[in-house]
Amino acid sequence: MSSQPALSTIPTVARHSRVWALLAAALLILLGLAGCSFGATEPPFFGPRPTPTPPYRTVTALLPDEPVVERIRQYDRARLDLLVDVTVQRAYSANLRAALESDSPPDLLVVDAFAFPDLVAAGLLLPAGERLGPVDDFYPLLADAFVWQGERYCLPREVRTLALVYNRVQFEKAGLPPPRTWEEMRAAAAAITDLNSGSFGLIVSPDLSRWLPFLYQAGGALLDGNGKATINSPVAAAAIAFPLTLFRDNFAGQPAESNSSWAGEVLGKGKGGMAYEGNWIVPYLAAEFPTFAYGVASLPSGAGGRGTVAFTSCYAVSARSRNPDDAFALANWLVSPEMQQDRPTDGAWMPTRISLRDGWLADFPALAPFLTGLDAARVWQFPPGYATFLESFNRGMLQLLAADIEAADFLSQMQRTAEGIED
């Protein structure tokens, strides 16, 4: 599920009442972080494991979730000369670097595109060399995310994108189709906002990943072709002004205003009409709000056209792996067409192979905008050190929504923060 916030509360008119709600957002985030659990668990075996034939080799795998554990067990059972030792780690992202820097790092692990540059720059991942299969069948956008200074480290295992998730009942009642442009989005947000019930037309999540689509749609980018920050620019100002104006006009709200943690919860409660969210929202709504009727559409276009964010990850190998050849062989098997086709049936994961595109669209036609969004997507990835920028941006976005800082000052501050990382 997304870690991003969501929801809207019931601010009838007065701005200062919204400020108090927005200040509460920071507390909600802190409380959420405080509730994280740590530690590792060994997942249960799925059926008896044949005893490997001595002498056998071992691959240790550290994973953030369990959906692929049974697939690894299949591989394990078929190879009597190999033992795959799997550990599922809670608070995976928080503990990943420590695991790689430990005395006994795992051979195989999952690395997302955002963390990849930092881990490679620190020398913690091993280049694949010639040990990976052909890349022709992978979307170039995703495959290139795991190349560093000309060296390929891994192949993408799955992808998710941001699309427009909207309340079908509200739109049908207003007689509106999903918006295709910013102008249509503003009109729709105004039409379906109901302050009496505390339901906003658009949910604005104070998070960099949810703002970047606005920047891309405005025709901008966070970094130029030389990797230099371009945040303090007229295009970025337009990208901030559009959602902020909706917010100031009370046509948009943010999750904490509805005592919710993220946009999916806001939508499910009927307190929001639209949100920029990823396809992880599909199993969440099915489990938590099974009667909620929603639709998925492409994100609207701005002055610069279409734009969205793609989140991807890969199976990488530790730089200090004791068995890199077998680890890369397992990674190849896990991203093979057969394994990617054997995907979860909830639509939350999408294949990274072009050859599997039509099959996924046939299986999940209502979710098509998530996959077709790849045509106008940029990967959620930045140079090493940008985790600090992400934290600063998200804090600043809360201040911006609370009217504690002006948009021009916010962008200037973010520009200085990015330049500090570059230095």
PLY file of the C-alpha trace (Angstrom):
ply
format ascii 1.0
element vertex 423
property float x
property float y
property float z
element edge 422
property int vertex1
property int vertex2
end_header
0.00 0.00 0.00
1.09 3.53 -0.49
2.69 5.27 2.45
1.26 8.55 1.29
-1.46 10.37 3.21
-5.00 10.98 2.10
-8.41 12.22 3.13
-10.24 15.40 3.74
-12.08 16.79 6.70
-15.01 19.20 7.08
-13.65 22.73 6.83
-16.78 24.73 6.04
-15.21 28.09 5.29
-12.75 29.55 7.78
-9.14 29.12 6.77
-7.86 29.04 10.34
-9.93 25.92 11.10
-8.15 24.18 8.22
-4.77 25.27 9.57
-5.39 23.45 12.85
-6.36 20.33 10.89
-3.26 20.64 8.76
-1.03 21.00 11.81
-2.56 17.78 13.09
-1.32 16.10 9.88
2.28 16.23 11.04
1.28 14.57 14.31
-0.58 11.83 12.44
2.51 11.15 10.33
4.75 10.99 13.39
2.36 8.65 15.17
2.27 6.44 12.08
6.05 6.24 12.02
6.14 5.45 15.71
3.90 2.47 15.08
6.26 0.78 12.62
7.40 -2.69 13.61
10.92 -3.95 13.16
12.61 -7.29 12.97
12.66 -10.27 10.63
10.61 -13.41 10.40
11.15 -16.65 8.55
8.06 -17.37 6.44
6.44 -20.78 6.69
7.42 -23.48 4.23
4.82 -24.28 1.58
4.92 -28.03 1.60
7.89 -30.27 2.43
11.23 -29.21 1.08
13.36 -32.01 -0.40
16.70 -32.39 1.29
19.45 -30.89 -0.90
22.09 -33.32 -2.01
25.51 -32.54 -0.47
27.53 -30.75 -1.43
25.00 -28.01 -2.14
25.19 -24.27 -2.50
23.15 -21.66 -0.62
21.51 -18.40 -1.67
20.17 -16.14 1.06
17.27 -13.91 0.04
15.89 -10.91 1.92
12.39 -9.86 0.82
9.92 -7.14 1.83
6.81 -9.26 1.31
5.71 -12.85 0.89
3.92 -13.13 -2.50
7.02 -14.51 -4.21
8.14 -16.81 -1.42
6.21 -19.77 -2.80
7.70 -19.13 -6.24
11.16 -19.25 -4.73
10.23 -22.49 -3.00
9.32 -23.91 -6.44
12.78 -23.00 -7.68
14.31 -24.41 -4.51
12.50 -27.77 -4.85
13.61 -28.16 -8.44
17.29 -27.66 -7.59
18.60 -30.34 -5.26
22.08 -28.80 -5.51
20.83 -25.47 -4.11
19.23 -24.24 -0.89
17.44 -20.87 -0.96
17.17 -19.41 2.53
14.42 -16.76 2.55
13.84 -14.10 5.22
10.91 -11.68 5.12
11.86 -8.39 6.75
9.41 -6.08 8.45
10.06 -2.35 7.93
12.05 -3.51 4.92
13.14 -0.15 3.55
14.24 1.11 6.96
16.43 -1.96 7.57
17.71 -2.70 4.05
20.93 -0.69 4.18
21.86 -2.08 7.58
21.37 -5.61 6.23
23.66 -4.88 3.29
26.30 -3.37 5.55
26.15 -6.22 8.06
28.74 -8.95 8.44
26.47 -11.41 6.62
24.60 -9.52 3.88
21.93 -11.37 1.90
22.80 -12.59 -1.58
19.51 -11.55 -3.17
17.29 -8.62 -2.22
14.60 -6.32 -3.59
15.68 -2.74 -4.38
13.28 -0.04 -5.49
14.29 2.56 -8.05
14.34 5.37 -5.48
16.83 3.58 -3.19
18.93 2.16 -6.03
21.23 5.18 -6.69
22.15 5.54 -3.02
22.94 1.84 -2.61
25.01 1.69 -5.79
26.90 4.87 -4.92
27.74 3.31 -1.54
29.16 0.22 -3.27
26.58 -2.12 -1.76
25.25 -3.72 -4.97
27.01 -5.93 -7.49
26.97 -5.18 -11.25
25.43 -8.07 -13.15
27.96 -8.17 -15.96
26.87 -10.91 -18.37
24.76 -12.76 -15.81
21.37 -11.27 -16.75
19.14 -12.30 -19.62
18.21 -10.10 -22.62
16.59 -6.75 -21.85
14.70 -6.33 -25.14
11.35 -7.42 -23.70
11.44 -4.95 -20.79
10.09 -1.42 -21.03
13.26 0.66 -21.64
12.08 3.26 -19.12
12.11 0.62 -16.37
15.17 -1.34 -17.45
17.26 1.85 -17.66
16.38 2.72 -14.06
18.77 0.01 -12.89
21.79 1.03 -14.95
24.48 3.05 -13.22
27.50 4.54 -14.99
27.06 2.13 -17.88
26.72 -0.98 -15.70
23.45 -2.91 -15.44
22.73 -4.21 -11.96
19.32 -5.86 -12.23
16.08 -6.14 -14.22
12.73 -4.66 -13.15
10.38 -7.12 -11.43
7.12 -5.10 -11.31
5.77 -1.61 -11.92
2.98 0.60 -10.58
1.94 4.05 -11.74
-0.23 6.94 -10.63
-3.59 7.43 -12.32
-6.76 9.35 -11.51
-8.95 7.35 -9.15
-12.40 8.88 -8.82
-15.76 8.38 -7.10
-18.07 7.07 -9.82
-21.26 7.87 -7.94
-20.29 11.51 -7.45
-19.33 11.92 -11.10
-22.46 10.22 -12.39
-24.63 12.34 -10.12
-22.96 15.49 -11.50
-23.25 14.18 -15.07
-19.49 14.45 -15.60
-16.92 12.25 -17.33
-13.46 11.98 -15.73
-11.45 15.14 -16.52
-8.97 15.12 -19.37
-7.37 18.53 -18.73
-6.55 20.75 -15.76
-9.43 23.01 -16.71
-11.86 20.09 -16.66
-10.39 18.91 -13.36
-11.01 22.28 -11.73
-14.59 22.31 -13.03
-15.17 18.77 -11.79
-13.63 19.48 -8.39
-15.89 22.51 -7.98
-18.97 20.56 -9.08
-18.56 17.58 -6.76
-17.23 19.37 -3.66
-19.77 19.26 -0.83
-18.54 21.22 2.18
-21.66 20.39 4.17
-20.64 16.75 4.23
-16.91 17.52 4.27
-16.25 15.99 0.85
-13.72 17.69 -1.41
-13.51 17.34 -5.16
-9.77 16.61 -5.17
-7.52 15.10 -2.53
-4.11 16.78 -2.49
-1.56 14.60 -0.73
1.41 16.56 0.69
3.98 14.35 -0.96
6.57 14.89 -3.67
5.48 11.82 -5.62
1.93 13.20 -5.87
3.09 16.66 -6.90
5.51 15.55 -9.61
2.72 14.63 -12.06
1.54 18.25 -11.89
5.10 19.37 -12.63
5.42 16.98 -15.57
1.99 17.98 -16.89
3.06 21.62 -16.70
6.03 20.78 -18.90
8.68 20.83 -16.18
11.07 18.48 -14.42
12.76 18.34 -11.06
16.19 18.08 -12.68
17.53 19.22 -16.04
19.51 17.06 -18.46
22.69 17.67 -16.46
21.13 16.62 -13.17
20.79 20.17 -11.87
17.71 21.21 -9.91
15.14 23.30 -11.78
12.57 23.66 -9.01
12.52 27.43 -8.68
11.08 28.10 -12.14
7.91 29.52 -13.72
6.84 26.04 -14.77
7.21 24.70 -11.22
5.33 27.74 -9.94
2.43 26.89 -12.26
2.53 23.26 -11.11
2.27 24.36 -7.48
-0.33 27.03 -8.13
-2.88 24.72 -9.76
-3.54 22.31 -6.86
-2.87 25.04 -4.30
-5.54 27.29 -5.83
-8.04 24.43 -5.68
-7.09 23.98 -2.05
-7.44 27.66 -1.20
-10.83 27.75 -2.95
-12.01 24.82 -0.80
-12.37 22.52 -3.83
-9.51 20.34 -2.58
-8.49 18.93 0.78
-5.71 16.78 2.13
-5.99 13.43 3.92
-5.40 14.47 7.53
-8.33 16.86 7.35
-10.59 13.81 7.33
-8.65 12.01 10.06
-7.31 9.65 7.44
-3.81 8.53 6.59
-3.90 8.52 2.78
-6.06 9.31 -0.23
-7.39 5.76 -0.64
-9.02 5.96 2.76
-10.53 9.35 1.96
-12.09 8.04 -1.24
-13.39 4.92 0.46
-15.10 7.00 3.13
-16.81 9.11 0.48
-14.96 12.23 1.58
-13.16 12.84 -1.71
-14.03 12.80 -5.39
-10.62 12.36 -7.06
-7.03 11.52 -6.17
-3.72 10.84 -7.86
-3.05 7.29 -6.66
-1.33 4.06 -7.64
-2.79 0.66 -8.36
-1.97 -0.52 -4.84
-5.29 1.19 -4.07
-7.19 -1.65 -5.78
-6.68 -4.42 -3.19
-6.96 -1.84 -0.41
-10.42 -0.68 -1.48
-11.53 -4.26 -2.11
-10.59 -5.18 1.45
-11.56 -2.03 3.35
-14.41 -0.53 1.29
-15.79 -3.39 -0.83
-18.97 -1.52 -1.80
-17.22 1.65 -2.92
-17.76 2.31 -6.64
-14.73 3.91 -8.23
-13.25 4.43 -11.66
-9.71 4.80 -12.98
-8.75 7.28 -15.70
-5.54 8.71 -17.12
-4.19 11.73 -15.29
-5.35 14.99 -16.90
-3.07 16.97 -19.20
-1.62 20.37 -18.39
0.08 22.94 -20.58
2.96 20.51 -21.10
0.80 17.50 -21.93
0.50 14.22 -20.05
2.70 13.01 -17.23
2.75 10.56 -14.35
5.14 8.71 -12.03
6.18 5.05 -12.30
7.37 3.05 -9.29
9.47 -0.01 -9.97
11.89 -2.38 -8.24
14.27 -5.20 -9.07
15.96 -8.27 -7.62
19.53 -7.12 -6.97
22.60 -8.91 -5.63
24.74 -7.75 -2.74
28.25 -6.55 -3.56
29.54 -9.00 -0.94
27.41 -11.93 -2.01
29.07 -15.27 -1.35
27.24 -16.87 -4.26
26.54 -14.20 -6.91
26.16 -16.59 -9.84
23.30 -18.51 -8.26
21.78 -15.30 -6.92
21.66 -13.76 -10.40
20.29 -17.02 -11.82
17.44 -16.86 -9.28
16.85 -13.18 -10.11
16.60 -14.05 -13.81
14.05 -16.76 -13.07
11.94 -14.46 -10.91
11.60 -11.86 -13.69
11.02 -14.42 -16.43
7.79 -14.23 -18.48
6.43 -17.29 -16.70
6.95 -15.83 -13.24
5.69 -12.35 -14.13
2.63 -13.95 -15.69
2.01 -15.78 -12.42
1.17 -12.45 -10.81
-1.21 -11.55 -7.96
-4.81 -11.47 -9.20
-5.71 -8.14 -7.57
-4.19 -5.86 -10.22
-1.76 -4.25 -7.78
1.35 -5.42 -9.65
1.93 -4.88 -13.35
4.44 -6.76 -15.53
7.59 -5.04 -16.71
7.75 -7.09 -19.91
6.21 -5.65 -23.06
5.12 -9.08 -24.21
2.81 -9.38 -21.18
1.12 -6.00 -21.70
-1.87 -7.22 -23.72
-2.54 -10.11 -21.36
-2.62 -7.83 -18.32
-4.90 -5.34 -20.05
-7.27 -8.17 -21.00
-7.35 -9.37 -17.39
-7.81 -5.90 -15.87
-9.56 -3.69 -18.45
-10.95 -1.33 -15.79
-7.40 -0.67 -14.57
-5.92 -0.01 -18.02
-4.90 3.63 -17.29
-2.36 2.39 -14.76
-0.48 0.41 -17.42
-1.05 2.72 -20.38
0.25 5.53 -18.16
3.75 4.12 -18.69
3.71 5.80 -22.09
3.89 9.21 -20.35
5.68 8.23 -17.14
8.97 9.04 -15.46
10.49 6.70 -12.92
10.41 7.63 -9.23
14.19 8.02 -8.99
16.72 10.77 -8.29
20.47 11.10 -7.70
22.03 9.88 -4.45
21.08 11.91 -1.40
17.56 12.87 -2.48
15.90 11.08 0.44
16.71 14.23 2.40
15.05 16.36 -0.27
11.95 14.17 -0.16
11.60 14.66 3.59
12.09 18.42 3.30
9.62 18.71 0.44
6.89 16.79 2.26
7.30 18.89 5.41
7.28 22.06 3.35
4.17 20.96 1.47
2.31 20.67 4.77
3.40 24.20 5.64
2.30 25.39 2.22
-1.17 23.90 2.58
-1.42 25.40 6.08
-0.54 28.83 4.62
2.56 29.01 6.82
4.74 29.68 3.77
4.17 31.25 0.36
4.59 29.15 -2.79
7.47 31.30 -4.10
9.37 30.95 -0.82
8.68 27.23 -0.74
10.10 26.67 -4.23
13.11 28.83 -3.47
13.77 26.87 -0.31
13.47 23.55 -2.17
15.87 24.81 -4.84
18.47 25.60 -2.17
17.94 22.18 -0.55
18.49 20.40 -3.89
21.57 22.48 -4.67
22.97 21.58 -1.26
22.67 17.90 -2.17
24.38 18.49 -5.51
27.29 20.20 -3.76
0 1
1 2
2 3
3 4
4 5
5 6
6 7
7 8
8 9
9 10
10 11
11 12
12 13
13 14
14 15
15 16
16 17
17 18
18 19
19 20
20 21
21 22
22 23
23 24
24 25
25 26
26 27
27 28
28 29
29 30
30 31
31 32
32 33
33 34
34 35
35 36
36 37
37 38
38 39
39 40
40 41
41 42
42 43
43 44
44 45
45 46
46 47
47 48
48 49
49 50
50 51
51 52
52 53
53 54
54 55
55 56
56 57
57 58
58 59
59 60
60 61
61 62
62 63
63 64
64 65
65 66
66 67
67 68
68 69
69 70
70 71
71 72
72 73
73 74
74 75
75 76
76 77
77 78
78 79
79 80
80 81
81 82
82 83
83 84
84 85
85 86
86 87
87 88
88 89
89 90
90 91
91 92
92 93
93 94
94 95
95 96
96 97
97 98
98 99
99 100
100 101
101 102
102 103
103 104
104 105
105 106
106 107
107 108
108 109
109 110
110 111
111 112
112 113
113 114
114 115
115 116
116 117
117 118
118 119
119 120
120 121
121 122
122 123
123 124
124 125
125 126
126 127
127 128
128 129
129 130
130 131
131 132
132 133
133 134
134 135
135 136
136 137
137 138
138 139
139 140
140 141
141 142
142 143
143 144
144 145
145 146
146 147
147 148
148 149
149 150
150 151
151 152
152 153
153 154
154 155
155 156
156 157
157 158
158 159
159 160
160 161
161 162
162 163
163 164
164 165
165 166
166 167
167 168
168 169
169 170
170 171
171 172
172 173
173 174
174 175
175 176
176 177
177 178
178 179
179 180
180 181
181 182
182 183
183 184
184 185
185 186
186 187
187 188
188 189
189 190
190 191
191 192
192 193
193 194
194 195
195 196
196 197
197 198
198 199
199 200
200 201
201 202
202 203
203 204
204 205
205 206
206 207
207 208
208 209
209 210
210 211
211 212
212 213
213 214
214 215
215 216
216 217
217 218
218 219
219 220
220 221
221 222
222 223
223 224
224 225
225 226
226 227
227 228
228 229
229 230
230 231
231 232
232 233
233 234
234 235
235 236
236 237
237 238
238 239
239 240
240 241
241 242
242 243
243 244
244 245
245 246
246 247
247 248
248 249
249 250
250 251
251 252
252 253
253 254
254 255
255 256
256 257
257 258
258 259
259 260
260 261
261 262
262 263
263 264
264 265
265 266
266 267
267 268
268 269
269 270
270 271
271 272
272 273
273 274
274 275
275 276
276 277
277 278
278 279
279 280
280 281
281 282
282 283
283 284
284 285
285 286
286 287
287 288
288 289
289 290
290 291
291 292
292 293
293 294
294 295
295 296
296 297
297 298
298 299
299 300
300 301
301 302
302 303
303 304
304 305
305 306
306 307
307 308
308 309
309 310
310 311
311 312
312 313
313 314
314 315
315 316
316 317
317 318
318 319
319 320
320 321
321 322
322 323
323 324
324 325
325 326
326 327
327 328
328 329
329 330
330 331
331 332
332 333
333 334
334 335
335 336
336 337
337 338
338 339
339 340
340 341
341 342
342 343
343 344
344 345
345 346
346 347
347 348
348 349
349 350
350 351
351 352
352 353
353 354
354 355
355 356
356 357
357 358
358 359
359 360
360 361
361 362
362 363
363 364
364 365
365 366
366 367
367 368
368 369
369 370
370 371
371 372
372 373
373 374
374 375
375 376
376 377
377 378
378 379
379 380
380 381
381 382
382 383
383 384
384 385
385 386
386 387
387 388
388 389
389 390
390 391
391 392
392 393
393 394
394 395
395 396
396 397
397 398
398 399
399 400
400 401
401 402
402 403
403 404
404 405
405 406
406 407
407 408
408 409
409 410
410 411
411 412
412 413
413 414
414 415
415 416
416 417
417 418
418 419
419 420
420 421
421 422
